[in-house]
Amino acid sequence: MKKLIIILMLFPFLIGCPEEKEPDNYLTIINNTEEEIHLFFNVKSLFDKRGIEGLPHNKIAPKNIYREGFLYEVFENNKLMIFVFVKNNIFKTYSLKEIHDQELYDKRYDLTLEDLEKMDFKIAYLGEEE
């Protein structure tokens, strides 16, 4: 009986935990402005399965950096689009279609994997200076 209990206790360690994929690279977005910015990505589950279509993915404080693991597999047939918004309340007022059709974002990046590689996976948002 003791052997059975010991085996049952060790069983979870023997089979291991399911492994999450390691990022292929890290995408870094630098906010070089004095305002908080909000990001939206066009590819669902882009970053560690946390991307949510229709909502800002994350916000970056002024003069701060956002860094996230990046998987190359999202580029099989996709172009990464990153929309930057200075005001978060736009999502409460407009639908995604209206935001896209009326270009209500402050900056839009359309990037291929090759573009990101050339940029060393770093994007610096400069605000109105761009």
C-alpha positions as CSV (number, residue, x, y, z in Angstrom):
1,M,0.0,0.0,0.0
2,K,2.9,2.4,0.9
3,K,4.4,1.8,-2.6
4,L,1.1,2.6,-4.3
5,I,0.8,5.9,-2.3
6,I,4.4,6.8,-3.1
7,I,3.9,6.1,-6.8
8,L,0.7,8.1,-6.8
9,M,2.5,11.0,-5.2
10,L,5.3,10.9,-7.7
11,F,3.1,10.4,-10.7
12,P,2.6,14.2,-11.4
13,F,6.3,14.7,-11.4
14,L,6.9,11.8,-13.7
15,I,4.6,13.0,-16.4
16,G,5.6,16.6,-16.1
17,C,3.7,19.8,-16.9
18,P,2.6,20.7,-20.4
19,E,5.3,23.0,-21.9
20,E,4.4,26.4,-23.2
21,K,6.2,27.5,-26.3
22,E,9.3,29.6,-25.7
23,P,9.1,32.9,-27.6
24,D,11.1,33.1,-30.8
25,N,12.0,36.6,-30.1
26,Y,10.7,39.6,-28.0
27,L,8.8,42.6,-29.4
28,T,9.7,45.8,-27.6
29,I,7.5,48.9,-28.0
30,I,9.0,52.1,-26.6
31,N,6.7,55.0,-25.7
32,N,8.8,58.2,-26.2
33,T,6.0,60.6,-25.4
34,E,4.7,62.3,-22.3
35,E,1.3,60.6,-22.7
36,E,0.0,57.1,-21.8
37,I,-0.6,55.1,-25.0
38,H,-2.9,52.1,-25.6
39,L,-2.1,49.3,-28.1
40,F,-4.3,47.0,-30.2
41,F,-3.0,44.1,-32.3
42,N,-4.8,42.7,-35.2
43,V,-3.8,39.1,-34.6
44,K,-5.7,37.3,-31.9
45,S,-3.5,35.4,-29.4
46,L,-0.4,37.0,-30.7
47,F,1.5,37.4,-27.5
48,D,1.5,34.4,-25.1
49,K,-2.1,33.8,-25.9
50,R,-3.2,37.0,-24.2
51,G,-4.1,39.2,-27.2
52,I,-7.8,40.1,-27.2
53,E,-9.3,41.3,-30.4
54,G,-11.5,44.4,-30.0
55,L,-9.8,45.7,-26.9
56,P,-6.5,47.6,-26.2
57,H,-4.0,44.9,-25.6
58,N,-1.9,46.9,-23.2
59,K,-1.1,50.4,-22.1
60,I,2.3,51.9,-21.9
61,A,3.0,54.7,-19.4
62,P,4.9,57.8,-20.6
63,K,8.6,57.3,-21.3
64,N,8.2,53.6,-20.7
65,I,8.7,50.2,-22.5
66,Y,6.5,47.3,-23.2
67,R,8.1,44.0,-24.0
68,E,6.4,40.7,-24.8
69,G,7.3,37.3,-26.1
70,F,6.8,36.8,-29.8
71,L,6.0,33.7,-31.8
72,Y,7.0,33.6,-35.5
73,E,4.1,31.2,-36.3
74,V,1.6,34.1,-36.4
75,F,3.3,35.2,-39.7
76,E,2.3,32.2,-41.7
77,N,-0.1,34.4,-43.8
78,N,-0.4,37.5,-41.7
79,K,0.9,41.0,-41.5
80,L,1.1,42.3,-38.0
81,M,-0.8,45.6,-37.5
82,I,-0.3,47.6,-34.4
83,F,-2.7,50.4,-33.7
84,V,-1.6,53.1,-31.2
85,F,-4.2,55.2,-29.4
86,V,-3.5,58.0,-27.0
87,K,-7.0,58.2,-25.7
88,N,-8.5,54.9,-24.3
89,N,-12.1,56.1,-24.4
90,I,-12.3,55.7,-28.2
91,F,-13.2,52.1,-27.7
92,K,-16.2,53.1,-25.6
93,T,-17.5,55.5,-28.3
94,Y,-16.7,53.7,-31.6
95,S,-16.9,50.2,-33.0
96,L,-13.8,48.5,-34.4
97,K,-15.1,49.0,-37.9
98,E,-15.7,52.8,-37.3
99,I,-12.2,53.1,-35.9
100,H,-10.7,51.4,-38.9
101,D,-12.9,53.1,-41.6
102,Q,-12.4,56.6,-40.1
103,E,-8.8,56.0,-39.1
104,L,-9.4,57.1,-35.5
105,Y,-6.1,55.7,-34.3
106,D,-3.0,57.9,-33.6
107,K,-0.5,55.6,-35.4
108,R,-0.7,52.4,-37.4
109,Y,2.2,50.0,-38.0
110,D,1.8,47.3,-40.8
111,L,4.7,45.0,-40.4
112,T,5.9,41.8,-41.9
113,L,8.3,39.4,-40.2
114,E,11.1,40.8,-42.4
115,D,10.2,44.3,-41.3
116,L,10.4,43.4,-37.6
117,E,13.7,41.6,-38.1
118,K,15.2,44.7,-39.8
119,M,14.0,46.8,-36.8
120,D,15.5,44.3,-34.4
121,F,11.9,43.8,-33.0
122,K,11.9,47.3,-31.6
123,I,9.3,50.0,-32.3
124,A,9.7,53.5,-30.9
125,Y,6.5,55.5,-30.8
126,L,7.4,59.2,-31.0
127,G,3.9,60.7,-31.1
128,E,3.3,63.7,-33.3
129,E,7.0,63.9,-34.2
130,E,6.7,60.9,-36.5
